[in-house]
Amino acid sequence: MKPRAPVEHVGCTLWRHVGERIRRRRVRLGFSNTRLADELGIEPSAYDAYEAGREQAPARTLSQIAELLGVSVLWFFQDITFAEKTTEPAASRSGVVYRVATLDDRMRYLVNSFRKLDLEGQQYLIAIARALTQTSRKCTRD
């Protein structure tokens, strides 16, 4: 298996969060990291790097981890918030969440954000979008 690139260039905060959620779920279920690595067919050191957020798990591996832990891929990305870069002092910033009113505004925002990602980041975003739409479709069928 080809080693993955370090995540600093793609948003290490995101992957640390994902790794921490994986670790917490694994520990809660009583699985060892070695057991999950074996189930995934990867080296324990690679699995440990995913949990530590030092490396990004490929979309397929993330999907397999979700299945083994009994959660959806989307679950790994829940509750993630990022502070926007600003020159405004922290004390004067409010807890404002970025809101987009119209479909055109939302599409423009998504397209502009997507363009700022490198190819690997774009692939992850596509995988997340696919997981969201599959979850949405599944919920509407039930």
Secondary structure in CASP SS format (residue, H / E / C, confidence):
PFRMAT SS
TARGET T0000
AUTHOR 0000-0000-0000
METHOD secondary structure of the structure
MODEL  1
M C 1.00
K C 1.00
P C 1.00
R C 1.00
A C 1.00
P E 1.00
V C 1.00
E C 1.00
H C 1.00
V C 1.00
G C 1.00
C H 1.00
T H 1.00
L H 1.00
W H 1.00
R H 1.00
H H 1.00
V H 1.00
G H 1.00
E H 1.00
R H 1.00
I H 1.00
R H 1.00
R H 1.00
R H 1.00
R H 1.00
V H 1.00
R H 1.00
L H 1.00
G C 1.00
F C 1.00
S C 1.00
N H 1.00
T H 1.00
R H 1.00
L H 1.00
A H 1.00
D H 1.00
E H 1.00
L H 1.00
G C 1.00
I C 1.00
E C 1.00
P H 1.00
S H 1.00
A H 1.00
Y H 1.00
D H 1.00
A H 1.00
Y H 1.00
E H 1.00
A H 1.00
G C 1.00
R C 1.00
E E 1.00
Q C 1.00
A C 1.00
P C 1.00
A H 1.00
R H 1.00
T H 1.00
L H 1.00
S H 1.00
Q H 1.00
I H 1.00
A H 1.00
E H 1.00
L H 1.00
L H 1.00
G C 1.00
V C 1.00
S C 1.00
V H 1.00
L H 1.00
W H 1.00
F H 1.00
F C 1.00
Q C 1.00
D C 1.00
I C 1.00
T C 1.00
F C 1.00
A C 1.00
E C 1.00
K C 1.00
T C 1.00
T C 1.00
E C 1.00
P C 1.00
A H 1.00
A H 1.00
S H 1.00
R C 1.00
S C 1.00
G C 1.00
V C 1.00
V C 1.00
Y C 1.00
R C 1.00
V C 1.00
A C 1.00
T C 1.00
L H 1.00
D H 1.00
D H 1.00
R H 1.00
M H 1.00
R H 1.00
Y H 1.00
L H 1.00
V H 1.00
N H 1.00
S H 1.00
F H 1.00
R H 1.00
K H 1.00
L C 1.00
D C 1.00
L H 1.00
E H 1.00
G H 1.00
Q H 1.00
Q H 1.00
Y H 1.00
L H 1.00
I H 1.00
A H 1.00
I H 1.00
A H 1.00
R H 1.00
A H 1.00
L H 1.00
T H 1.00
Q H 1.00
T H 1.00
S H 1.00
R H 1.00
K H 1.00
C H 1.00
T H 1.00
R H 1.00
D C 1.00
END
